[in-house]
Amino acid sequence: AWPRRQPASGSSEPPLQSVYGRRRLDWFGRHANGFATELRTMPLIKRLVGSEWACEDGSSLQLGGNGDARWRSGRSGRWGSMNNPDLGGACPVGACIYVDVSGSHNVAVNGSSLTVMRLFYRTASATPEVVARCHRSGGGA
């Protein structure tokens, strides 16, 4: 079905995240002013900017101050906020980012640890595949 309508305002039903909506989030993070806006308005982004993370697989993840990210053998990409209520507890709103390095990933932030998952769109049977667990090793607020 394309497109399904969003729930009515004030409804207890969560908003729908479409592929278009995800692509728009990715674009926004790449736009010249997009990351600057996230940095100015999103507490999670403010807290993570400039941080470095040591992952259990021996790799490191760096979240740069301009939206650039580095992970696994120095590969570069982008990162930014991922506020998709449809992902539920696996990647809660206000505690989740995306990292687009070596493929797209949802990243759940829990204090000083990160859970990196392959990009997923929650369905009745979907469970995220965890690809790395990381702990803060430096930087950030």
TAURSUL-V726563 format. One record per helix or strand of 3 or more residues. SS is the DSSP state (H for helix, E for strand). FROM is the first residue (numbers start at 1). LEN is the number of residues. If there is no record, write none. Layout:
BEGIN
ss:from:len
SS:FROM:LEN
SS:FROM:LEN
END
This chain:
BEGIN
ss:from:len
H:19:12
H:34:8
H:43:6
E:51:5
E:60:4
E:68:4
E:75:7
H:85:7
E:96:5
E:104:7
E:113:6
E:130:9
END
